[in-house]
């Protein structure tokens, strides 16, 4: 078993990207809520989620979230924190407790 700090740089990058994808999926499904650092970014974030849910197009919503630099930066921060808190097997895959 490895910690985030014991992963190679490629494994770290992969772990962060996986955490980010999972995070966005959970946001889109409405499982978790994320508050952005300021009202302007929060308004853009809420607009994208509302439009995405109205049009029932999660892929487009995900692309719009990643395209907005402020939102993407905040999602990166959350994803890094999540990846750092996870445990990994010897291949760099996150372990889950089921």
C-alpha positions in Angstrom: 0.0 0.0 0.0 1.3 3.5 -0.9 0.4 7.0 0.1 0.1 9.9 -2.4 3.7 11.0 -1.7 5.1 7.6 -2.5 3.5 7.6 -6.0 5.6 8.5 -9.1 4.9 11.7 -10.8 2.9 9.9 -13.6 0.9 8.0 -10.9 0.2 11.3 -9.1 -1.0 13.0 -12.2 -3.3 10.0 -13.0 -4.6 9.9 -9.4 -5.5 13.6 -9.6 -7.2 13.3 -12.9 -9.2 10.3 -11.7 -10.2 12.2 -8.6 -11.2 15.2 -10.7 -13.4 13.1 -13.0 -15.1 11.4 -10.1 -15.6 14.8 -8.4 -17.3 16.3 -11.5 -19.4 13.2 -11.9 -20.6 13.5 -8.3 -21.3 17.3 -8.7 -23.3 16.7 -11.9 -25.3 13.9 -10.3 -26.1 16.3 -7.4 -24.5 14.0 -4.8 -22.1 16.8 -3.5 -22.2 20.5 -3.6 -19.1 22.7 -4.2 -18.9 26.3 -3.2 -16.6 28.4 -5.4 -14.2 31.0 -3.9 -16.2 34.1 -4.9 -19.7 35.1 -6.1 -18.8 35.7 -9.7 -17.3 32.2 -10.1 -20.2 30.7 -8.1 -22.7 32.3 -10.5 -20.9 30.9 -13.6 -20.7 27.5 -11.9 -24.4 27.4 -11.0 -25.3 28.6 -14.5 -23.3 25.8 -16.2 -24.9 23.2 -13.9 -28.4 24.5 -14.4 -28.0 24.6 -18.2 -26.4 21.1 -18.2 -29.3 19.6 -16.1 -31.9 21.4 -18.2 -30.5 20.1 -21.5 -29.6 16.7 -19.9 -26.1 16.8 -21.4 -23.6 15.9 -18.7 -20.7 15.7 -21.2 -21.2 19.2 -22.4 -21.5 20.4 -18.8 -18.2 18.7 -17.9 -16.5 20.3 -20.9 -17.8 23.7 -19.9 -16.7 23.3 -16.3 -13.2 22.4 -17.4 -13.2 25.3 -20.0 -13.8 27.9 -17.3 -10.3 28.6 -15.9 -11.5 29.8 -12.5 -13.8 26.8 -12.0 -11.2 24.4 -13.3 -8.6 25.7 -10.9 -10.9 25.2 -8.0 -11.8 21.7 -9.1 -8.1 21.0 -9.4 -7.5 22.1 -5.8 -10.3 19.9 -4.5 -9.1 16.9 -6.6 -5.5 17.3 -5.3 -6.8 17.3 -1.8 -8.9 14.2 -2.4 -6.0 12.4 -4.2 -3.6 13.2 -1.3 -6.0 11.7 1.2 -6.5 8.4 -0.7 -4.5 5.2 -0.3 -3.1 3.4 -3.3 -2.0 -0.2 -4.2 1.5 -0.9 -5.5 0.3 -0.2 -9.0 -0.8 3.3 -8.1 -4.6 2.5 -8.2 -6.7 4.1 -5.5 -8.0 1.6 -2.9 -11.7 1.7 -2.0 -13.3 0.5 1.2 -16.3 -1.7 0.2 
